[in-house]
Amino acid sequence: MLEGSILQKLKIAHHHSTRPIRFGVYYKNTLVSLCHALEDHILTDDSTPLVITAFQRGKWYLQEAERYADIAQCSREIVIMAAPDTGFAEHPTSRLPNVDLVALDATDPVAQEWHLIILSPKYTAMVLCQELSEVDYGEGGQPASDIERKFYGLWTFEPELVKETAELAIAHIKEYNSELANKLTDRQQAIVPAIARSENLSTVVSRVVDYLQTGQDNLAIPTALRQQSLDRNLVSNEIQAFLRMAQLMDTADVNNPMAAAEVVILAETMAQLLDLPAWQIKRLRLAGLLHRIDPLQKAESVLTPGTSTRYQEDAPSTALSCPLVPGAQVLRTMPRLRAVAQIITHQTEWWNGTGEPAGLAGDEIPLESRILALLADFQWRVNQLKSSNQSREQIFTQALDECRQQQSTRFDPKLVDTLTLLVMGLQQGLDLPLMTPKISTGIWLLDSRWDSHNKTSEEISSYPK
């Protein structure tokens, strides 16, 4: 990580933070797709954001300059940082009244960074990366193919992190243009970003996934090995998009911000008690992380029967043709997550058939949906009771008793029996440590074949130091 870069300053600021930052390594085509998706959202949204970008070289900016003329019409202010090339300052976009250029010194570490920082009242988003050095690439050295260039960093929708990074960028701009920095500070302070609403996040995430898939389809990869590597990168980043959306939904719930993580650890423990296979536990884990996406809103689309997912081999035909809730519909854009979309959709079914959206009953309801329904309710009850003066054991007992009252009506009675065993373990001191997933390496949640001894370089989040 380059000394004095914005990325390094952000990492140092969070070195001892209670919210450590997860970094990853991304191919260039991934970053192009991410940035284009976020830029398109600016063009379709009416929030007129403050936009700060870093293009490394002026020539990279000039390739996007016409596009940025359109973005400028929808933005409050745009700042473009780059080492200048011929035409950098002369382009018509550079002369627009709300576009400011910062000509970086070629030795400035920020000239090796690729940034897109979007700060608006409705949502925030950020891509923050720097290119790997020759040492970081290892024995193979720097790639000959442009699409195989790699960058170290992160992307996020988290408001506080985006705001903090914008402040670091403005402080760096002040070294070049103090008047512009002061103006940007005023602009930034006038914006009070809120956590994006679920429907807004769904739109952004859907656009990100579309761009990722389209960008991958348009690549001409010379070898099967390179294709496999880029395919894994695509899947990993698609999962990241969904996990970031779910993470923000949890953060927005100040009364129960750890719901997903707690449901996941309960679900994994119950799955082990039920002796479920590893592939099903992985699928349940991912569904648990995403289970709060838009439950019981009006369904908009259906899952096409015949999709080759493992889930469809054993799912009831009614479940396969049932409309998906809007949040789960976003998941449907990625074939590997269609099974998870169905699990999330049917977690609101009732054992007696009176639930929604399909009125499934008993074993017609997918097993993972039944597990999530019970454990999400149990977790919520435990969280509500934490403010009481009861002991840990009393809280678990009361929450379990309330779930028992709904067995055979709302919940699968056999799963309530399994939950009883789990609660007995908790009361006797069983520890279920929470594990926050590394979003930057989200692919491990999906396929057991991609384990620790078979990771590609874009999945390794521990370098460069």
C-alpha positions in Angstrom: 0.0 0.0 0.0 1.5 3.3 -1.1 2.8 5.6 1.6 0.7 8.8 1.7 -2.1 7.4 -0.5 -5.8 8.0 0.5 -6.2 4.3 0.8 -3.4 4.0 3.2 -4.7 6.9 5.3 -8.1 5.3 5.5 -6.5 2.0 6.6 -4.4 3.7 9.3 -7.4 5.5 10.6 -9.2 2.1 11.1 -6.2 0.1 12.3 -7.6 -0.1 15.9 -11.2 0.5 14.9 -14.1 -1.6 16.2 -15.1 -1.7 12.5 -12.0 -2.9 10.6 -12.1 -2.4 6.9 -12.0 -5.5 4.7 -9.9 -5.0 1.6 -9.8 -7.1 -1.5 -8.0 -7.4 -4.9 -10.1 -6.6 -8.0 -9.5 -7.0 -11.8 -9.7 -3.9 -13.9 -12.8 -5.1 -15.7 -14.5 -5.4 -12.3 -13.7 -1.8 -11.3 -14.9 -0.5 -14.7 -18.2 -2.3 -14.2 -18.6 -1.1 -10.6 -17.8 2.5 -11.6 -20.1 2.5 -14.6 -23.0 1.1 -12.6 -22.6 3.7 -9.9 -22.2 6.5 -12.5 -25.4 5.3 -14.2 -27.2 5.6 -10.9 -26.2 9.3 -10.7 -27.7 9.7 -14.2 -31.0 8.2 -13.1 -31.3 9.7 -9.6 -32.3 13.2 -8.7 -30.1 13.7 -5.6 -27.3 15.8 -7.3 -24.4 14.4 -5.4 -20.9 15.6 -4.7 -18.5 13.4 -6.8 -14.8 13.0 -6.3 -12.8 10.9 -8.7 -9.2 9.8 -9.3 -8.3 8.5 -12.7 -4.5 7.9 -12.3 -3.7 9.4 -15.7 -5.4 12.2 -17.6 -5.7 9.9 -20.6 -8.0 7.6 -18.7 -10.2 10.5 -17.8 -10.3 11.7 -21.4 -11.7 8.3 -22.4 -14.7 8.9 -20.0 -14.9 12.7 -20.5 -18.0 12.7 -22.7 -19.8 10.5 -20.2 -18.7 12.8 -17.3 -20.3 15.8 -19.2 -23.7 14.0 -18.7 -22.8 13.1 -15.1 -22.0 16.8 -14.4 -25.6 17.8 -15.4 -26.9 15.5 -12.6 -24.3 16.4 -10.0 -23.7 19.2 -7.5 -20.0 19.2 -8.0 -17.4 17.0 -9.7 -13.7 16.9 -8.9 -11.3 14.9 -11.1 -7.8 14.1 -9.9 -5.2 12.7 -12.4 -1.7 13.2 -13.5 -2.2 15.5 -16.5 -1.9 14.5 -20.1 -2.3 16.4 -23.3 -5.9 17.7 -23.5 -6.6 17.0 -19.9 -7.6 20.6 -19.1 -8.8 21.6 -22.6 -11.6 19.1 -23.0 -15.1 20.8 -22.9 -16.1 18.7 -19.9 -13.1 20.1 -18.0 -14.5 23.6 -18.5 -17.9 23.1 -17.1 -18.7 25.4 -14.2 -19.3 22.5 -11.7 -16.3 20.4 -12.8 -12.9 21.0 -11.2 -9.6 19.4 -12.2 -6.7 18.6 -9.8 -3.5 18.0 -11.8 -1.6 15.5 -9.6 2.2 15.4 -9.5 3.4 12.2 -11.2 5.1 11.2 -8.0 2.0 11.7 -5.9 0.8 8.3 -4.6 -2.8 9.3 -5.4 -1.8 9.3 -9.0 -1.6 5.5 -8.7 -5.2 5.3 -7.2 -8.6 4.7 -8.8 -11.4 6.4 -6.9 -15.1 7.2 -7.3 -16.6 8.8 -4.3 -20.3 9.7 -4.4 -21.9 11.6 -1.5 -25.6 12.6 -1.7 -28.5 13.0 0.7 -30.2 9.8 -0.6 -27.3 7.4 -0.7 -23.5 7.1 -0.7 -21.2 4.8 -2.7 -17.5 4.5 -3.2 -14.8 2.6 -5.1 -11.4 3.1 -3.6 -8.4 1.2 -5.1 -4.8 1.4 -6.1 -2.9 -0.6 -8.6 -0.7 -3.5 -7.4 3.0 -3.0 -7.7 5.3 -5.3 -9.6 6.3 -6.9 -6.3 2.7 -7.5 -5.4 2.1 -9.4 -8.6 4.7 -12.0 -7.6 6.7 -14.3 -9.9 4.6 -13.8 -12.9 5.2 -10.1 -12.9 2.8 -7.5 -14.2 0.3 -8.9 -16.7 0.6 -8.2 -20.4 -3.2 -8.0 -20.8 -4.9 -4.7 -19.7 -7.9 -6.6 -18.4 -5.8 -8.6 -16.0 -4.4 -5.6 -14.2 -5.3 -5.8 -10.6 -6.1 -3.2 -7.9 -6.2 -3.4 -4.1 -8.9 -1.7 -2.1 -12.6 -1.8 -1.5 -16.0 -0.6 -2.5 -18.9 0.2 -0.2 -22.3 1.9 0.3 -21.6 2.7 4.0 -22.3 6.4 4.6 -19.8 7.0 7.4 -17.0 5.4 5.6 -17.7 7.2 2.3 -18.0 10.5 4.2 -14.7 9.9 6.0 -13.0 9.0 2.7 -14.3 12.2 1.1 -12.8 14.2 3.9 -9.4 12.5 3.3 -9.7 13.3 -0.4 -10.5 16.9 0.2 -7.6 17.2 2.6 -5.3 15.9 -0.2 -6.8 18.3 -2.7 -6.0 21.2 -0.3 -2.3 20.5 -1.0 -3.0 21.6 -4.6 -5.9 24.0 -4.3 -6.9 25.3 -0.9 -9.7 27.4 -2.3 -11.3 24.4 -4.0 -10.8 22.3 -0.9 -12.7 24.9 1.2 -15.5 24.9 -1.3 -15.7 21.2 -1.2 -15.7 21.1 2.5 -18.7 23.4 2.5 -20.5 21.2 -0.1 -19.6 18.1 1.9 -20.8 19.5 5.2 -24.1 20.6 3.6 -24.9 16.9 2.7 -26.2 14.7 5.4 -26.1 11.3 3.9 -28.7 8.7 5.0 -28.5 5.0 4.8 -30.2 4.1 1.5 -33.6 2.6 1.5 -34.0 -1.0 0.6 -35.6 -0.3 -2.8 -32.8 2.2 -3.7 -30.1 -0.3 -2.7 -31.9 -3.0 -4.8 -31.7 -0.8 -7.8 -28.0 0.0 -7.4 -27.1 -3.6 -6.7 -29.1 -4.9 -9.6 -27.3 -2.4 -11.9 -23.9 -3.4 -10.5 -24.6 -7.1 -11.2 -25.8 -6.3 -14.7 -22.6 -4.4 -15.4 -20.4 -7.1 -14.0 -22.1 -9.8 -16.1 -22.1 -7.7 -19.3 -18.5 -6.7 -18.8 -17.5 -10.4 -18.4 -19.5 -11.5 -21.4 -17.7 -8.9 -23.6 -14.2 -10.1 -22.6 -12.1 -12.1 -25.0 -10.0 -14.3 -22.7 -7.1 -16.1 -24.3 -6.9 -19.2 -22.1 -9.4 -21.4 -20.1 -7.4 -20.8 -16.9 -7.7 -17.0 -17.3 -11.4 -17.4 -18.0 -11.9 -19.5 -14.8 -10.0 -16.9 -12.8 -12.2 -14.0 -14.1 -15.3 -16.1 -13.7 -14.5 -16.6 -10.0 -13.8 -12.9 -9.7 -17.3 -12.1 -11.2 -19.1 -14.4 -8.8 -17.2 -13.1 -5.8 -18.1 -9.5 -6.7 -21.7 -10.3 -7.4 -22.0 -11.8 -3.9 -20.2 -8.8 -2.4 -22.9 -6.5 -3.9 -25.7 -8.5 -2.2 -23.9 -8.8 1.1 -23.2 -5.1 1.2 -26.9 -4.4 0.6 -27.9 -6.7 3.5 -25.2 -5.3 5.7 -26.6 -1.8 5.3 -30.1 -3.0 6.0 -28.9 -4.4 9.3 -27.0 -1.2 10.1 -30.2 0.8 9.5 -32.0 -1.2 12.3 -30.6 0.5 15.4 -32.6 -1.8 17.6 -31.3 -5.1 16.1 -28.2 -4.4 14.1 -26.7 -7.9 14.5 -29.7 -9.8 13.4 -28.2 -11.4 10.3 -25.0 -12.5 12.0 -26.9 -13.9 15.0 -29.4 -15.8 12.8 -26.5 -17.2 10.7 -24.7 -18.7 13.7 -27.9 -20.1 15.1 -28.8 -21.6 11.7 -25.4 -23.2 11.3 -25.6 -24.8 14.7 -29.2 -26.1 14.0 -28.0 -27.4 10.6 -25.3 -29.4 12.3 -27.8 -30.8 14.8 -29.9 -31.8 11.8 -26.9 -33.3 10.2 -27.4 -31.4 7.0 -24.8 -31.7 4.2 -22.1 -29.1 3.8 -23.5 -27.7 0.6 -26.9 -27.1 2.2 -25.2 -25.4 5.3 -23.4 -23.1 3.0 -26.6 -22.2 1.2 -28.4 -21.7 4.5 -25.5 -19.4 5.7 -25.8 -17.2 2.7 -29.6 -17.1 2.9 -29.3 -16.2 6.6 -27.0 -13.2 5.8 -29.5 -12.0 3.3 -32.8 -13.0 5.0 -33.9 -9.5 5.8 -34.3 -8.4 2.2 -37.8 -7.1 1.6 -39.9 -9.8 3.3 -43.6 -9.9 2.2 -43.6 -7.0 -0.2 -45.6 -7.4 -3.5 -43.9 -9.9 -5.7 -42.9 -8.8 -9.2 -41.5 -11.7 -11.1 -41.1 -15.5 -11.1 -38.2 -17.9 -11.2 -38.1 -19.7 -14.5 -38.5 -23.5 -14.0 -35.7 -25.6 -15.2 -32.8 -23.5 -13.9 -29.9 -25.8 -13.1 -29.5 -25.2 -9.4 -29.2 -27.8 -6.8 -32.1 -26.4 -5.0 -34.5 -27.0 -7.9 -33.8 -30.7 -7.8 -35.6 -31.1 -4.6 -37.8 -28.1 -4.3 -41.6 -28.4 -4.6 -43.0 -27.3 -8.0 -45.2 -24.7 -6.3 -42.1 -23.1 -4.8 -40.4 -23.0 -8.2 -43.3 -21.1 -9.9 -44.0 -18.7 -7.0 -43.3 -15.0 -7.5 -40.3 -13.7 -5.7 -40.4 -10.7 -3.3 -38.6 -7.7 -4.8 -35.5 -7.9 -2.7 -35.1 -11.6 -3.6 -35.9 -10.8 -7.2 -32.6 -8.9 -7.3 -30.8 -12.1 -6.3 -32.4 -13.9 -9.3 -30.2 -12.0 -11.7 -27.4 -14.3 -10.7 -28.0 -18.0 -11.4 -26.0 -19.2 -8.4 -28.2 -17.2 -6.1 -31.6 -18.3 -7.4 -31.9 -21.0 -4.8 -31.1 -18.4 -2.1 -33.8 -16.2 -3.6 -36.4 -18.9 -3.1 -35.3 -19.6 0.4 -35.7 -16.0 1.4 -39.1 -15.7 -0.4 -40.6 -18.7 1.4 -39.5 -17.8 4.9 -42.8 -16.2 5.5 -44.8 -19.3 4.8 -46.6 -20.9 7.7 -46.5 -24.6 8.6 -50.4 -24.8 8.4 -50.5 -23.2 4.9 -51.9 -19.8 5.9 -48.6 -17.9 5.2 -47.4 -15.9 2.2 -46.6 -15.7 -0.6 -47.6 -19.1 -2.0 -49.6 -20.6 0.9 -47.3 -23.6 1.1 -47.8 -26.0 4.0 -45.7 -28.5 5.9 -42.9 -30.1 4.0 -43.8 -28.2 0.8 -42.0 -25.3 2.4 -38.2 -25.5 1.7 -36.4 -26.8 4.7 -34.0 -23.8 4.8 -37.0 -21.4 4.7 -38.5 -23.1 7.7 -35.2 -22.9 9.6 -34.8 -19.2 8.8 -38.4 -18.4 9.8 -38.1 -20.0 13.2 -34.6 -18.7 14.0 -35.2 -15.2 12.8 -38.3 -15.0 15.1 -36.3 -16.5 18.0 -33.4 -14.1 17.5 -35.8 -11.2 17.4 -37.5 -12.2 20.6 -34.2 -12.7 22.4 -33.0 -9.3 21.2 -36.3 -7.7 22.5 -35.9 -9.3 25.9 -32.3 -8.1 26.4 -33.6 -4.8 27.8 -35.4 -6.7 30.6 -33.9 -7.6 33.9 -34.0 -11.3 33.2 -31.0 -13.5 33.2 -29.5 -15.0 30.0 -31.2 -18.4 30.8 -34.6 -16.7 31.5 -34.4 -14.8 28.2 -33.7 -18.0 26.2 -36.5 -19.8 28.0 -39.1 -17.1 27.4 -38.2 -16.7 23.7 -38.4 -20.5 23.2 -41.7 -20.7 25.0 -43.1 -17.9 22.7 -41.9 -19.9 19.6 -43.4 -23.1 21.0 -46.8 -21.4 21.1 -46.7 -21.2 17.4 -45.5 -24.7 16.6 -47.8 -26.6 14.2 -49.4 -23.3 13.1 -46.5 -21.1 12.0 -43.4 -23.2 12.7 -42.4 -26.8 11.9 -42.8 -28.7 15.2 -39.8 -30.9 14.5 -37.6 -27.8 14.1 -39.0 -26.4 17.4 -37.8 -29.6 19.1 -34.4 -29.1 17.6 -34.4 -25.4 18.7 -35.2 -26.7 22.2 -32.0 -28.8 22.2 -30.1 -25.8 21.0 -31.5 -23.6 23.8 -30.6 -26.2 26.3 -27.0 -26.0 25.1 -27.0 -22.2 25.3 -28.4 -22.3 28.8 -25.6 -24.7 29.8 -22.9 -22.4 28.5 -22.6 -23.3 24.8 -20.8 -20.4 23.2 -21.8 -19.4 19.6 -19.2 -16.8 18.6 -20.4 -14.3 16.0 -18.4 -14.4 12.8 -18.6 -11.3 10.6 -18.2 -12.5 7.0 -15.3 -11.1 4.9 -17.4 -9.4 2.3 -14.3 -9.0 0.1 -14.1 -12.8 -0.2 -17.8 -13.6 -0.4 -17.4 -16.5 -2.8 -16.6 -18.9 0.0 -20.2 -18.7 1.1 -21.4 -20.4 -2.1 -19.2 -23.2 -3.3 -17.3 -25.6 -1.1 -14.8 -26.2 -4.0 -13.4 -22.7 -3.5 -11.8 -23.3 -0.2 -8.6 -21.9 1.5 -6.2 -24.0 -0.6 -7.8 -23.0 -3.9 -8.2 -19.2 -3.8 -7.2 -17.0 -6.7 -5.3 -13.8 -6.1 -8.4 -11.6 -6.3 -9.8 -13.4 -3.3 -6.9 -12.8 -1.0 -7.5 -9.9 1.3 -4.3 -10.0 3.3 -1.9 -8.1 1.0 -0.2 -5.9 0.1 1.0 -4.7 3.4 
